[in-house]
Amino acid sequence: MSKWVYLALLLLATPALADSITVNNLPYPDVKISGVKGEEIFFLTQTGTEVHKPIAHVSKINLTDEPAFNQAEEAYFAKDWEKAATGYEKTFRTTNKAWLKDWCSVRLLESANKAGHFDAAVKAFIALAEKSPEAAKGIQLNMPKAGSAYINDALKDLNNGIAKTKNEETRSLLLKLVVDLDALKGDTAAGDKALQDLAQSRVNLDPNSPEALKAQTMLKLKSIRVALGAKEYDKVISTIEKEAPTIIEPSDQAEALLMYADAKAGRAGEDKDAWKSVAVAYMRVAANAPGTSQAAQALLKVAQIHETKLGEKDTALKLLKQIAVDYKGQEAGTEAETQLKRLGGA
């Protein structure tokens, strides 16, 4: 065999080394990326040596047979999020490299999120949640505005992802997003169903975990709000008294106390002693959650009770003046100032 034939065969047997990769700011030009195993990426150097590096340390990749991906990488580093999202989305759809799909899903999620393409961001979030739920937990999506056309498409993708996944952690993450989107959409029935499924999913993972307890509390508070809206005051009061020991988050406690006071107000009628008890219930909100919006609402209602139910205008004026000072520049402070002017106590 002549040396020229030998060289030709050698060239045919050697993979083209036209890829490049940057690891910890160190470029590796003229390599051939072979794939990802576990948390490491593997590539061949010009000498034929196989090298592997932690994929978490990789900042940039260029692949000779993925032009759309290369354009996306350049756009990503130029912070051209629109162009980056387009390139990563196209690569995610067309590439047959499983590891590259994973890489693109992470970059697509960030790029689409920053570009305002919620539909593409959700698709990438679903892929990441399936591959690595732990990584997806730290992602904060920029939610669309209520009424956005993105919402229905995102819900369809999320529900498909929920139906397909066999990973309970993934299911829980996707359900949480469904709950948020149903709230934006104003679909109470779907939101309640998703909330129930979320609570069950978190219980399946760990019934005593903070997430499971929080989900169960959300469900309880939702049920109480529905009962309050239906003027089922006795049910609201008995439910809160029963569930109080399980409601541990300060914000949840404040909401429960406010609904408890609202229920007592709803059944007080014209009984003056009953209204004194209602005022105490509202003051309990302010004492347990000072400075919160719930406390502000409660204090305004206490002032109203003193004025309209107990005939104590001077006490109402004192309360309103304090609210106007403590919540100046906030909605409650503005409302207190309005009431003071009405009562001639400005």
C-alpha positions in Angstrom: 0.0 0.0 0.0 1.4 3.4 -1.0 1.9 6.1 1.7 -0.7 8.2 -0.1 -3.4 5.5 0.1 -2.5 5.0 3.7 -2.8 8.7 4.5 -6.2 8.8 2.7 -7.5 5.9 4.7 -6.2 7.4 7.9 -8.0 10.7 7.1 -11.2 8.8 6.4 -10.9 6.9 9.7 -10.3 10.0 11.8 -13.4 12.1 12.8 -13.3 15.7 11.6 -12.0 17.9 14.4 -14.0 21.0 13.7 -15.9 21.5 17.0 -14.7 23.7 19.8 -15.5 24.0 23.5 -14.7 26.5 26.2 -14.2 25.1 29.8 -13.5 27.5 32.7 -12.6 30.2 30.1 -10.0 27.9 28.5 -10.8 27.3 24.8 -10.3 23.8 23.2 -10.3 24.4 19.4 -10.4 21.7 16.8 -11.9 18.9 18.9 -14.7 16.4 18.3 -17.4 16.4 20.9 -18.6 12.8 21.4 -21.4 13.4 24.0 -22.3 13.6 27.6 -22.2 10.9 30.2 -23.6 11.7 33.6 -22.4 15.2 34.5 -19.4 15.2 32.2 -18.9 16.1 28.5 -16.4 14.0 26.4 -14.4 15.2 23.4 -11.4 14.0 21.3 -8.4 16.3 20.9 -6.1 16.6 17.8 -3.9 13.9 19.2 -6.8 11.5 19.5 -6.9 11.7 23.3 -10.3 11.5 24.9 -10.9 14.3 27.4 -13.8 14.7 29.8 -14.8 17.8 31.8 -17.7 18.7 34.1 -20.4 20.0 32.0 -21.2 22.6 34.7 -17.8 24.2 33.8 -18.5 24.5 30.1 -19.4 28.1 29.0 -19.6 27.7 25.2 -19.8 25.1 22.5 -19.4 25.2 18.7 -20.5 22.2 16.6 -19.6 21.9 13.0 -22.9 20.2 12.1 -25.3 22.4 14.1 -25.3 25.9 12.5 -28.5 27.0 14.2 -27.0 26.1 17.6 -23.8 28.0 16.9 -25.7 31.1 16.0 -27.7 30.7 19.2 -24.5 30.4 21.3 -23.1 33.6 19.7 -26.4 35.4 20.3 -26.5 34.1 23.9 -23.1 35.7 24.7 -24.1 38.9 22.9 -27.3 38.9 25.1 -29.5 38.9 22.0 -32.1 36.9 23.8 -34.6 36.9 20.9 -32.1 35.4 18.4 -30.7 33.0 21.0 -34.1 31.7 21.9 -34.9 31.1 18.2 -31.7 29.2 17.6 -31.9 27.0 20.7 -35.6 26.2 20.0 -34.8 25.2 16.5 -31.9 23.0 17.6 -34.0 21.4 20.3 -36.6 20.4 17.7 -34.2 19.1 15.1 -31.1 17.7 16.7 -30.8 13.9 17.3 -28.2 14.4 20.0 -29.8 13.8 23.4 -27.1 15.6 25.3 -27.5 18.7 23.0 -31.2 18.7 23.7 -30.5 18.9 27.4 -28.0 21.7 26.8 -30.4 23.7 24.7 -33.3 23.2 27.1 -31.3 25.1 29.8 -30.2 27.9 27.5 -33.6 28.1 25.8 -35.3 28.5 29.2 -33.0 31.4 30.1 -33.1 33.1 26.7 -36.9 32.7 26.1 -37.6 33.9 29.7 -35.6 37.1 29.1 -37.0 37.6 25.6 -40.5 37.4 26.9 -41.4 34.2 25.0 -43.3 32.5 27.7 -44.5 29.6 25.4 -40.9 28.6 24.6 -39.8 29.1 28.2 -42.5 26.7 29.4 -41.5 24.0 26.9 -37.9 24.3 28.0 -39.0 24.3 31.7 -40.9 21.1 31.1 -37.8 19.4 29.5 -35.5 20.6 32.4 -38.0 19.5 35.0 -38.1 16.0 33.5 -34.3 15.8 33.2 -33.4 17.5 36.5 -36.2 18.5 38.9 -33.6 19.8 41.3 -32.3 22.3 38.8 -35.8 23.3 37.7 -36.7 24.2 41.3 -34.5 27.3 41.2 -36.1 28.7 38.0 -38.3 31.7 38.3 -40.3 32.2 35.1 -41.5 35.7 34.1 -45.2 35.1 34.0 -47.4 36.6 31.2 -50.1 39.1 31.9 -53.6 38.0 32.7 -55.4 37.3 29.4 -52.3 36.6 27.5 -52.6 34.2 24.6 -49.6 32.3 26.0 -51.5 31.0 28.9 -53.7 28.4 27.1 -50.8 27.1 25.1 -48.7 26.8 28.2 -51.4 25.0 30.1 -51.8 22.5 27.2 -48.1 21.8 27.2 -47.9 21.5 31.0 -50.9 19.1 31.2 -49.3 17.0 28.5 -46.1 16.9 30.5 -47.9 16.0 33.7 -49.7 13.1 32.0 -46.5 11.7 30.5 -44.1 12.1 33.4 -43.3 9.2 35.8 -41.3 11.4 38.2 -43.4 12.7 41.1 -41.0 15.7 41.6 -41.4 16.7 38.0 -45.2 16.3 38.3 -45.2 18.6 41.4 -43.2 21.3 39.7 -45.5 21.3 36.6 -48.6 21.3 38.8 -47.4 24.4 40.7 -47.0 26.3 37.4 -50.5 25.1 36.4 -52.0 26.5 39.6 -50.3 29.9 39.0 -51.5 30.0 35.4 -55.1 29.0 36.2 -55.1 31.9 38.8 -53.9 34.3 36.0 -56.6 32.9 33.7 -59.3 33.3 36.4 -60.3 29.6 36.0 -61.3 28.8 39.6 -62.5 25.3 38.9 -59.3 24.2 37.1 -57.2 26.0 39.7 -58.9 24.1 42.5 -58.4 20.8 40.8 -54.7 21.6 40.1 -54.2 22.7 43.7 -55.7 19.4 44.9 -53.4 17.4 42.6 -50.4 19.5 43.8 -51.2 18.9 47.4 -51.5 15.1 46.7 -48.3 15.1 44.7 -46.3 16.7 47.5 -47.9 14.4 50.1 -46.8 11.5 47.8 -43.2 12.8 47.9 -43.1 13.4 51.6 -46.2 14.0 53.7 -44.2 15.8 56.4 -42.2 18.0 54.1 -42.6 21.8 54.3 -43.8 21.8 50.6 -46.5 19.2 51.4 -47.7 21.1 54.5 -47.8 24.3 52.5 -49.8 22.8 49.7 -52.3 21.4 52.2 -52.6 24.7 53.9 -53.2 26.5 50.5 -56.0 24.0 49.8 -57.6 24.6 53.3 -57.4 28.4 52.9 -58.9 28.1 49.4 -61.8 26.1 50.8 -62.4 28.6 53.6 -62.4 31.5 51.1 -65.1 29.7 49.1 -67.2 29.1 52.2 -66.8 32.8 53.3 -67.9 33.9 49.8 -70.9 31.7 50.1 -71.7 33.3 53.6 -71.3 29.9 55.3 -70.0 31.7 58.4 -70.4 28.9 60.9 -68.5 26.6 58.6 -65.7 29.2 58.2 -65.4 29.6 62.0 -65.5 25.9 62.8 -63.0 25.0 60.1 -60.5 27.6 61.2 -60.8 26.6 64.8 -60.1 23.0 63.8 -57.3 23.7 61.4 -55.5 26.5 63.3 -52.7 24.2 64.7 -51.8 23.1 61.2 -51.5 26.7 59.8 -48.0 27.7 60.7 -46.8 30.3 58.1 -47.3 33.9 59.4 -48.9 35.1 56.2 -51.3 32.1 56.2 -52.1 32.7 59.9 -52.9 36.3 59.1 -55.3 35.4 56.3 -57.0 32.8 58.4 -57.5 35.2 61.3 -58.9 37.9 59.0 -61.4 35.4 57.5 -62.3 34.3 61.0 -63.1 37.9 62.0 -65.0 38.4 58.7 -67.1 35.4 59.5 -67.9 36.6 63.0 -68.8 40.0 61.5 -71.1 38.2 59.0 -73.2 36.6 61.7 -73.1 39.4 64.3 -76.3 41.0 63.3 -77.2 44.0 65.5 -75.9 42.5 68.7 -73.6 45.2 70.3 -71.7 42.6 72.4 -71.2 40.5 69.3 -69.7 43.4 67.5 -67.3 44.0 70.5 -66.2 40.4 70.0 -65.8 41.0 66.3 -63.6 44.1 67.0 -61.4 42.0 69.2 -61.1 39.3 66.5 -59.9 42.0 64.0 -57.5 43.4 66.6 -56.0 39.9 66.9 -55.1 40.1 63.2 -53.2 43.4 63.7 -51.5 42.0 66.8 -50.3 38.8 65.1 -49.4 40.3 61.8 -48.3 44.0 62.4 -47.6 46.0 59.3 -49.2 43.6 56.8 -52.0 44.3 54.4 -54.2 42.0 56.5 -53.5 44.0 59.6 -54.3 47.2 57.8 -57.6 45.8 56.5 -58.5 44.6 60.0 -57.7 48.0 61.7 -59.9 49.8 59.1 -62.8 47.4 60.0 -62.3 48.0 63.7 -62.6 51.8 63.1 -65.8 51.2 61.1 -67.2 49.0 63.9 -66.5 51.7 66.6 -68.2 54.3 64.4 -71.2 52.4 63.0 -71.9 49.6 65.5 -70.7 50.8 68.8 -71.4 54.5 68.4 -67.8 55.5 69.5 -66.8 58.1 66.9 -63.9 59.4 69.0 -62.3 56.0 69.2 -62.8 55.5 65.4 -61.1 58.8 64.8 -58.1 57.9 66.9 -57.7 54.6 65.1 -58.0 56.2 61.7 -55.4 58.8 62.6 -53.0 56.0 63.6 -53.7 54.0 60.5 -53.0 57.1 58.3 -49.6 57.5 60.0 -48.6 53.9 60.1 -49.7 53.1 56.5 -48.9 56.5 54.9 -48.5 56.1 51.1 -50.3 52.8 51.1 -53.8 52.0 50.2 -54.9 51.6 53.8 -53.3 54.9 54.8 -55.1 56.7 51.9 -58.4 55.1 52.9 -57.9 56.2 56.5 -57.3 59.8 55.4 -60.5 59.7 53.3 -62.5 58.5 56.3 -61.0 61.1 58.5 -62.1 63.8 56.2 -65.6 62.4 56.0 -65.8 62.4 59.8 -64.2 65.9 60.1 -61.2 64.6 61.9 -58.5 65.5 59.4 
